[in-house]
Structures are given as C-alpha cells and as structure tokens.
Amino acid sequence: MTECYPDKARIAREILSYLSSRPSARDSLDGIVQWWLRERKSEQHTTLLKEVLADLVTQGLIAKDKAEGQTPSYRIRANYKK
C-alpha cells in the first residue's frame, strides 16, 4: 500500500500556522521536517516541502535567509498577517 501525502496547500497551511503561533521561529529544511512537521518524514515529503517553501517565499509569506557557506533558513516575514 502506498502512503498518501497531504497536498501542497495543506503543508503550506501547517507551516504558516506553526509560524503564526511562533513568530520568532526559524529553521532549515531539515529542521522543518524534524520539528515543524514531525509526523511526516520521508524523502518524497521533503521534496514536496521544498516546493511548498519556494512557493511561500515567492508569495512573500515567508523569508529565506542564507548566509554564505550556510544552509538556508526559513522564517515568517515581519509583515505577515494571519
């Protein structure tokens, strides 16, 4: 039996909900998988999560910060309204 994964919109809502209740949260892709979305850990889910994060960054809902030589981290944008 193949496991079903939630669609991109559901993952996006989960991320925004997490960040709305924790406005100072910031983490890498691996941290998001491990701590924010703990019940879903798989390579397929991580690939989908990368797409969702890119979409949220493009929409201006979250920010992607990357210092030279470091892994990017994601956080809520200061002007995000729930």
C-alpha positions in Angstrom: 0.0 0.0 0.0 1.3 3.4 -0.9 1.3 6.1 1.7 -0.7 9.3 0.8 0.9 12.6 1.4 -1.0 15.8 2.0 -1.2 18.3 -0.8 0.9 21.4 -1.1 -1.9 23.7 0.2 -2.2 21.6 3.4 1.5 21.7 4.1 1.6 25.4 3.4 -1.2 25.9 6.0 0.7 23.8 8.5 3.8 25.9 8.1 2.0 29.2 8.3 0.1 28.1 11.3 3.3 27.0 13.0 5.0 30.2 12.3 2.0 32.3 13.2 2.0 30.9 16.7 5.8 31.1 16.9 6.8 34.3 15.2 10.5 34.1 16.2 10.8 30.5 14.8 13.5 30.0 12.1 14.8 26.7 10.8 16.4 24.9 7.9 14.6 22.4 5.6 15.8 19.5 7.8 14.7 21.3 10.9 11.3 22.0 9.5 10.9 18.3 8.6 12.1 17.2 12.0 10.4 19.7 14.3 7.6 21.5 12.5 6.1 18.6 10.5 7.2 15.7 12.7 4.6 13.3 11.8 5.7 13.2 8.1 9.3 12.2 7.4 10.2 10.8 4.0 12.2 11.7 1.0 9.1 12.2 -1.1 7.6 14.5 1.6 10.9 16.5 1.8 10.8 17.1 -2.0 7.2 18.3 -1.8 8.2 20.5 1.2 11.0 22.2 -0.9 8.3 23.1 -3.5 6.0 24.5 -0.8 8.7 26.6 0.8 9.7 28.0 -2.6 6.1 28.9 -3.2 5.7 30.6 0.1 8.9 32.6 -0.4 7.7 33.6 -3.9 4.3 34.7 -2.4 6.2 36.8 0.2 4.7 34.9 3.1 8.0 33.6 4.5 11.6 34.7 4.1 14.5 32.5 3.1 17.8 33.7 4.7 21.1 32.3 3.6 24.5 33.5 4.7 27.5 32.5 2.6 28.5 28.9 3.4 25.4 28.2 5.5 22.3 26.2 5.0 19.2 28.4 4.2 16.8 29.0 7.0 13.1 30.0 6.7 11.1 32.3 8.9 7.8 34.2 8.9 8.0 37.6 7.2 7.7 40.6 9.6 4.6 41.9 7.8 2.7 38.5 7.6 -0.9 38.8 8.7 -2.8 35.7 9.8 
